[in-house]
Amino acid sequence: MAFVTDLSTLVDALITSVAKISPEQKGSARAQGLKRRVQGSLRTGSHTRTDQFAVAKQLEGLQEKFQILNRDELADALQTRLAELESDRSSWLPEILSLLLQLSDRPALLSTVKRPEEGIKAPEAKETLSWSDLNADGTAFSDEEIWEQVDFAGDSSDEDFSSVTSDISLPKHRPQSATTVDEGYTIPDDAFVPAEDGDFAASLEKAQFWRALPQEAATSRHITESQLARETLFMLQGLPTSIYVRLDDELGVDRRYTLAHSSNEALSSLLQSFSEIGAKLNAMRCFNKLPQTIPYMQTFCRGLEERLLEFDRVLSQVQCKYLSAGSTVSLIQLLVDVRQHSHELVLLAEMIANLGKNLTDKHQPMCCLDSLYDVICMLEAIGDESSSQSLAELFFMCFKTYSSSIRLWMETGQVDTSDSTFFVRTNRENGDLRTLWHDWFVLDTGHKQQSIPQFLEAGVQKVFTAGKSMVFLRHLNAPPDIEALRFEDLYSQDSSLLPFPALVESAFEKLVDVDHSVSASLLRTELDQQCGLWTSLDALHHVYLAKDMSAVSIVDDKIFELIDRGRSWDDRFLLTEISRTAFSSISAIDTSKLLVRPTGTPSQVSQNNPRTVGILEAISIDYGLPWPIANIITEDAIHTYQRISTFLMQIRRAKYAIVRQRIRDARIATLDDNETLVHALHHNMLWVLDLIYGHLTYLVISTATQSLHKDLSGAPDVDAMIAAHQSYVSSLEAQCFLSKNLSHIHDAIIDLLDLCVHFADLQAAHLLDEEDQHLENPKAPRTKGDSEDEFDSDSDDEDYDDMNHEHTLTVSFRDSTYSQRMRTVRNQFNLLTTFATDGLKTLARADGTQSWGILADRLEWRRNWRRL
């Protein structure tokens, strides 16, 4: 009763503490209900005690398990600790031991025992005993036959037998058992082999042919064909055998085993054939255990594993057939069956052996896929359709895994960084959208093109372009709605009649063409309609290629006038303001993007001679393009545009100098003897300048521009548009004599332009010299064209220009006269035009470009101008 009273008091305290019920409310219905539920849960007998005998039995079994697994130290430790617990036994000991057993996790594998004395005491050296230390005559055992076998069946008691065998097979300490063996239990008779059935025991011993007696170790042993077949099946399944011995990567045959009905040579040849197949299968099994990090290689290994399991299943069926009653075992038939079912595995094993270490070489990640492709093509070529179709399924399994990165790139424009075999790499450093197409991504071909499968090399550029188009459209906020294509739609059994290379090419084209055509077409539309491709091209032709001379002449006149007057002409603000004002009437040009600036100090020749056309190279015209168009018209192309613009301006500069300087024959009293030569030079120089300028603008630039528009309209993707424009720019660069191999003709034309400016300077200097002579001798007669009206406002303006022009002239007639200078100009003009004509003819014959031949023929028309 005291226990019940204490329990009731404890229950009340528990309810008050947990349920937060005050002592005054103990009699409430809620408190009484909780008390009844708690008392029902704690009622004596609701939970039984742990069975101490079952716990003891489990501990005994655990000790036996330790001994069987050769973990005697664990068994000894467990026995010692159980003995300590028995000396100080508690009533709750069975529950504690049961809990520990339930919490244990593989104690035979994970448990370790370290005795404290092991770290203190050094291991004692064992004394070695040799036979010479034993004196057989002086020992107590000299008279006993110690080398004879002991007979334990006669007079040995159970106690003696137990003491002898305990050190051999039984543990030193037997676990104490809580249960006793039933003394009435008898062993059934069917557990023993009857004495009269000795043939059965003999057959069992004979079947274990590998357990040869010592005297039979070096002699040959006859075995049955069924035993040899069983060993062969085990060897083909990768199991250890006695007849087939593993020697590194090869399999050897133990020649001691023979067949009674076969010669040794025939048997050796037969077993050698089995060992060769087994060695290849063993190499494949070893390869299949290697860790693989490449996704498609993991798929390849899974396919190998499936085929090996299927082959093992066939071997198991053969073994079951041999075990059935009335079956006939034939090694020759077994070899035929093994060759038939292992044909594909042997081919794959040979492929793996040929690849060698390249399978794990990071520089050759595609070697396995390429080799599998070649093997299938070879099988198809020799007519082995079943093997080629089976390996083709394995190939497309691997290709499906490999193409996942390709599909992700083409459908979303994202690079799978976890796939080390993908040939697209991210190379974005500065994030400039103007170089998105060229610099953000790079095609990584790897070491000797090993990052790209050989059968995909023709379509890799399309894959690269399709992915970049998706990235481009994403930055234009115009992503296409492309339906993801299932890989099963690419390869079907209906198309298996096609040759394998055509089948792969067809599947890859389906994979690429859908995404490529959709993204490329949408991007073309965006560039044409939203980004202003044609408007930007038209603006470049106006700014750089002088498409509208009414605007270009305004800029030229101002710059050339400032150069002639010797004023500052290379001020960036002035040049930009003049250009923007001149091009403001052209709708295709956004003048806010136009900037004209000096690029730096002109060449050394230009510094020494400010009258040369080379000083115009210091002017750089920049026109800003939208970033989508800047990906098509690159900086190199803009640089070529600038060089062409400078060359055209230099030609216009030479013509401006000649036209501006008029011949004033009325200021001299008599006609000059050089008048005919001066008129001829003036006429022919203007003719040559107009011919060259017209050839460049109306023939070269106009024809190339028409071809450009045609090529851009038919371009399938952005790469084709870039290639078309690059070809256009390269053609202009060559036909305008700006390429490196035409530098000699370009230099000759520049010298000709400088000669034209020099000719105008000679005219201006000669006129100023005559004006000075007239001022010194006012009575000198004027020519018939001179009148008082000539010296009105127009004459004053011209005199003003000439006076300002005088400050920039570097011509002097002290060393040579005006006539000598004119004859020198004529000779140089002759030499330069002849050199340019002959050079163009040579280029036309060597290169076949028609424009050079046309220009050379037209220049040759006026070769005899000296006869005028």
ABEGO torsion letter per residue (X at the ends): XAAAAAAAAAAAAAAAAAAGBBAAAAABAAAAAAAAAAAAAABBGABBBBBAAAAAAAAAAAAAAAAAAGBAAAAAAAAAAAAAAAABBBAAAAAAAAAAAAABBGAAAABBBBBAAAAABBBBBBBBBBAAABBAAABAAAABBAABBBBAABABBAAAAAAAAAAAABBABBBBBABBBBAABBBBAAABBBAABAAAAAAAAAABAABBBAAAAABBBBBBAAAAAAAAAAAAAGBBBAABBBBEABBBBBAABBBAABBAAAAAAAAAAAAAAAAAAAAAAAAAABBBABAAAAAAAAAAAAAAAAAAAAAAAAAAAAABBGBBBBAAAAAAAAAAAAAAAAAAAAAAAAAEAAAABAABAAAAAAAAAAAAAAAAAAGBAAAAAAAAAAAAAAAAAAAAAAAAAAAAGBBBAABAABABBBABAAGBAAAAAAAABBBBAEBGGAABBAAAAAAAAAAAAAAAAAAAAAAAGBBBBBBBBBAAAABBAAAAABBAAAAAAAAAAAAAAAAAAAAAAAAAAAAAAAAGAAAAAAAAAAAAAGABAAAAAAAAAAAAAAAAAGBBAABAAAAAAAAAAAAAABAABBAAABBBBBAEBBBAAAAABAABAAAAAABBBBBBBBAAAAAABBAAAAAAAAAAAAAAAAAAAAAAAAAABBBBAAABABBBAAAAAAAAAAAAAAAAAAAAAAAAAAAAAAAAAAAAAAAAAABABAAAAAAAAAAAAAAAAAAAGABAAAAAAAAAAAAAAAAAAAAAAAAAAAAAAAAAAAAABAABBBBAABBAAAABAAAAAAAAAAAAAAAABABBAAABBAAAAAAAAAAAAAAAAAAAAAAAAAAAAAAGBAAAAAAAAAAAAAAAAAAX
